[in-house]
Amino acid sequence: MVSIEITHSELKALVFVFEQADFKCFNKEFKAVMAISKEIYIKLYKKEIDKRGKTEKFKLNFKYYEAYALERFLRGAELFLSYYQYESNVCLKVANELDKKI
């Protein structure tokens, strides 16, 4: 398992990124990443609802393949978020943290 600590506002930004994502799949690896990412989105969305109103950090746990897929997804999403500075920074922060722990 891979775990990261995150705040509710960061989690909310990640959910926003998933909702804005409209990537075209060009290769097999990215198609697999997108398929796993859809499952991760549901997990993050449910967690975001549960943690509304909370201000302290909490842990998110991912299986190894989920952590890898999320890291790859966020690296791709970060490139397309030039208008959303906060969300772009959150993507980069979480992707870097996941990369260290993988």
C-alpha contacts under 8 A as a table, 3 or more apart, distances in Angstrom:
res1	aa1	res2	aa2	distance
1	M	61	N	6.41
1	M	62	F	5.63
1	M	63	K	4.76
1	M	64	Y	5.85
2	V	61	N	5.64
2	V	62	F	5.14
2	V	63	K	6.12
2	V	64	Y	6.21
2	V	67	A	6.64
2	V	98	L	7.59
2	V	101	K	6.52
2	V	102	I	7.04
3	S	59	K	6.25
3	S	60	L	5.39
3	S	61	N	4.27
3	S	62	F	6.13
3	S	101	K	7.99
4	I	59	K	5.45
4	I	60	L	5.42
4	I	61	N	6.71
4	I	97	E	7.19
4	I	98	L	7.29
5	E	57	K	6.04
5	E	58	F	5.34
5	E	59	K	4.44
5	E	60	L	6.35
6	I	10	E	6.29
6	I	11	L	6.72
6	I	57	K	5.22
6	I	58	F	5.64
6	I	59	K	6.33
6	I	60	L	7.31
7	T	10	E	5.24
7	T	11	L	6.26
7	T	55	T	6.82
7	T	56	E	6.35
7	T	57	K	4.55
7	T	58	F	6.47
8	H	11	L	4.96
8	H	12	K	6.03
8	H	48	E	6.82
8	H	51	K	6.43
8	H	52	R	6.86
8	H	53	G	7.99
8	H	54	K	6.66
8	H	55	T	6.63
8	H	56	E	7.80
8	H	57	K	7.26
9	S	12	K	4.97
9	S	13	A	6.24
10	E	13	A	5.00
10	E	14	L	6.33
10	E	87	E	7.85
10	E	90	V	6.18
11	L	14	L	5.05
11	L	15	V	6.31
11	L	44	L	7.24
11	L	48	E	6.31
12	K	15	V	5.16
12	K	16	F	6.25
12	K	48	E	6.34
13	A	16	F	4.98
13	A	17	V	6.27
13	A	86	Y	7.70
13	A	87	E	5.29
13	A	90	V	7.01
14	L	17	V	5.03
14	L	18	F	6.38
14	L	44	L	7.95
14	L	87	E	7.02
14	L	90	V	7.31
14	L	91	C	6.97
15	V	18	F	5.15
15	V	19	E	6.30
15	V	41	Y	6.77
15	V	44	L	6.61
15	V	45	Y	6.16
15	V	48	E	7.84
16	F	19	E	5.06
16	F	20	Q	6.26
16	F	87	E	7.89
17	V	20	Q	5.13
17	V	21	A	6.07
17	V	77	A	7.16
17	V	87	E	7.02
18	F	21	A	5.21
18	F	41	Y	6.47
21	A	77	A	6.96
25	C	28	K	7.83
25	C	30	F	5.92
25	C	31	K	5.49
25	C	34	M	7.97
26	F	30	F	6.89
26	F	31	K	7.45
27	N	30	F	5.57
27	N	31	K	6.33
28	K	31	K	5.10
28	K	32	A	6.30
29	E	32	A	5.20
29	E	33	V	6.24
30	F	33	V	4.85
30	F	34	M	6.05
31	K	34	M	5.14
31	K	35	A	6.23
32	A	35	A	5.10
32	A	36	I	6.28
33	V	36	I	5.27
33	V	37	S	5.93
33	V	69	A	4.91
33	V	70	L	7.59
33	V	72	R	7.15
33	V	73	F	6.75
34	M	37	S	4.83
34	M	38	K	6.28
34	M	69	A	7.63
34	M	73	F	7.21
35	A	38	K	5.44
35	A	39	E	7.08
36	I	39	E	5.35
36	I	40	I	6.43
36	I	66	E	6.67
36	I	69	A	6.44
37	S	40	I	4.82
37	S	41	Y	6.00
37	S	66	E	7.53
37	S	69	A	6.36
37	S	70	L	6.22
37	S	73	F	7.11
38	K	41	Y	5.07
38	K	42	I	6.63
39	E	42	I	5.36
39	E	43	K	6.52
40	I	43	K	5.00
40	I	44	L	6.11
40	I	66	E	7.06
40	I	70	L	7.49
41	Y	44	L	5.11
41	Y	45	Y	5.94
42	I	45	Y	5.09
42	I	46	K	6.23
43	K	46	K	5.40
43	K	47	K	6.29
44	L	47	K	5.01
44	L	48	E	5.99
45	Y	48	E	5.05
45	Y	49	I	6.41
46	K	49	I	5.24
46	K	50	D	6.36
47	K	50	D	5.00
47	K	51	K	6.14
48	E	51	K	5.25
48	E	52	R	6.23
49	I	52	R	5.54
51	K	54	K	5.56
62	F	65	Y	7.89
62	F	66	E	5.62
62	F	67	A	5.54
63	K	66	E	5.18
63	K	67	A	6.19
64	Y	67	A	5.17
64	Y	68	Y	6.24
64	Y	102	I	7.12
65	Y	68	Y	5.06
65	Y	69	A	6.10
66	E	69	A	5.12
66	E	70	L	5.98
67	A	70	L	5.14
67	A	71	E	6.06
67	A	98	L	6.38
67	A	102	I	7.32
68	Y	71	E	5.17
68	Y	72	R	6.28
68	Y	98	L	7.56
68	Y	99	D	7.77
68	Y	102	I	7.19
69	A	72	R	5.17
69	A	73	F	6.01
70	L	73	F	4.98
70	L	74	L	6.01
70	L	95	A	7.48
71	E	74	L	5.25
71	E	75	R	6.22
71	E	94	V	7.52
71	E	95	A	4.67
71	E	96	N	7.72
71	E	98	L	6.16
71	E	99	D	6.75
72	R	75	R	5.19
72	R	76	G	6.41
72	R	95	A	7.60
73	F	76	G	5.24
73	F	77	A	6.09
74	L	77	A	4.88
74	L	78	E	5.84
74	L	91	C	5.33
74	L	92	L	7.04
74	L	94	V	7.87
74	L	95	A	6.01
75	R	78	E	5.32
75	R	79	L	6.95
75	R	91	C	7.08
75	R	92	L	6.84
75	R	95	A	6.53
76	G	79	L	5.68
76	G	80	F	7.29
77	A	80	F	5.40
77	A	81	L	6.56
77	A	88	S	7.86
77	A	91	C	7.46
78	E	81	L	5.42
78	E	82	S	7.80
78	E	87	E	7.99
78	E	88	S	5.07
78	E	89	N	7.78
78	E	91	C	5.86
78	E	92	L	6.58
79	L	82	S	7.03
79	L	88	S	7.87
81	L	84	Y	5.29
81	L	85	Q	7.08
81	L	87	E	7.20
81	L	88	S	5.57
82	S	85	Q	6.34
82	S	88	S	7.08
84	Y	87	E	5.51
84	Y	88	S	6.06
85	Q	88	S	5.06
85	Q	89	N	6.13
86	Y	89	N	5.14
86	Y	90	V	6.20
87	E	90	V	5.05
87	E	91	C	6.17
88	S	91	C	5.13
88	S	92	L	6.32
89	N	92	L	5.11
89	N	93	K	6.07
90	V	93	K	5.03
90	V	94	V	6.03
91	C	94	V	5.37
91	C	95	A	5.92
92	L	95	A	5.12
92	L	96	N	6.03
93	K	96	N	5.26
93	K	97	E	6.20
94	V	97	E	5.04
94	V	98	L	6.07
95	A	98	L	5.14
95	A	99	D	6.03
96	N	99	D	5.00
96	N	100	K	6.28
97	E	100	K	5.26
97	E	101	K	6.48
98	L	101	K	5.19
98	L	102	I	6.02
99	D	102	I	5.25
